[in-house]
Amino acid sequence: MFARFTKGDLGNPGAFHWTGAEVLRPQAPHYAGKVMLLVDEISQSRAEYTAMALRVAPRAKVIGSTTAGADGNSSPFALPGGLSTLISGIGVFYPDRRPTQRVGIIPDIEVRPTLAGIRAGRDEVLEAAIAEIRRQ
């Protein structure tokens, strides 16, 4: 299990109900090595959902900084004056019902680029991921 959702009850506006958990079922052949998922505050929507899904692999880790917290579907609607906007029509949660929307995906290993690293042309998040892969 990697995610759960809430969705609105059209017969009772304002009420929301839990859906069943989203589940990945590994099938052979599958990759058994380490998986490093690099994220930052710009990661949003499908990237966050994908990180949630891949994170459940036995040797996967999320590395970087907390994501945008902007996952879920997009539901457009009209506003007065010919304007329109989008909202998320569902709630996105971990299987234990911890929220991801407005919170983001919290990394297992927090790493942020530094000014010194940027000036030196280094990718410190990628370097941390490589170091984690090499760690026994």
N, C-alpha and C positions, 0 to 999 in steps of 0.2 A: 504494500500500500504506500502511496506517496502523496495523495491529495484527497480532499473532500470539498464539496461545494454546498452552498445554500442557494436556493432559488426562491423567487417570490411566488406567493400563492395568489393566482389571479382571481380566485373566488373570495379572497379575504385580504384586500389591499393592506400592506404594511406587515403582513405575516410572512415569515420565511421558514423553509423546511430544509433539513439536511438530506442530501443525496447519499447514495452509497459511495464507498471509497473507490478511488481510481487505483487500479492495480496493474503492475507489470509482471508478466509471467515469463521468466527467462526460458529460452529454448536453445537447444544445441544447434549449431555450435555458437558459443558465446565467448566474448573476450574476458579473460580471467585476470588481466593485469590491473595496475593502478590507473585510475581515471582522475584527472585534475580538471575541475571546472572553474575557469577564470571569470569572475564577475566584478562589477563595480556599480557605482550609483547611476550609471547610464543604462545598465542592463534592466530591461523592463518587459512586461507582457510575456510573449512567447519564450524569451530567454529565461525569465524567472520560472515559468512552468517547466521548461526543459531541465533547468538546474534541479528543481524539486524531483523530477522523475529520475534523472541520472544519479542523483545523490544517494539513492537507495541501493546502488550497487555495492557489494561488500567492500571494495577497495577504492571507493570514490571519496573525494574531498572537494569542498567548495573553498576556493582561495580568492582573496581580494578584499573588497569592501562591500558593505550592505547595499543591496540593489534598491531600485526606485520604489518598490512596493506598489506597482501599477499593473497588476495582472488581472485577468478576468476578461470576459467578453466585452464588446462595445455595442451599446444600444443607442442609436441616434434618436433624437426627438426634436421637434420644432418648438421655437420660442416665439413670443409675440414680436412683431416688427420684421418678420422674415428671417430671423436668426435661427440657428440650429446649434446643437451641442451633442456631446456623447457622454454617457454614463456607463458604468459597469452594471450589468443586470444580474450578476451572480456574486456571491462571496466565495473567496478562495482561501482554503485552510489546509494545514497539515492534517494527517489522519487523526492526530490527538486533539484537533480543533483549535490549535494555535493559529492566529490569523497571519496572512502574508500581505494582504492589501494594507497600504499605508505604513507597514512595518518593513517589508522587504525580506529578501532571503539573507539570513545572517550567515556569514562564512564560517567554516570550521577553523580556518587559519586566516586571520586578518592581516592584510598587507596593503599598504598604500604607497603609491609612488612618492618619492621625495624630490625636492627641488634639486638636490645634488645628483640624484640618479638621473633625472630628466636632463640636466645639463651635461652629464657624462654619456648620454645616449643609451642608458640602460633601461631595461624593462624589469623592474624589481618584482612585480607580481609573477611574471613568467619565470624569473630566476628562483623565486620561492617554490613554485610548482615543480620545477626541475629538481630542486634540492629535496623536496618531499618524495618525489619518485625515486631518487637515489638512496633515500633513507631506508635502512633495513628494518 
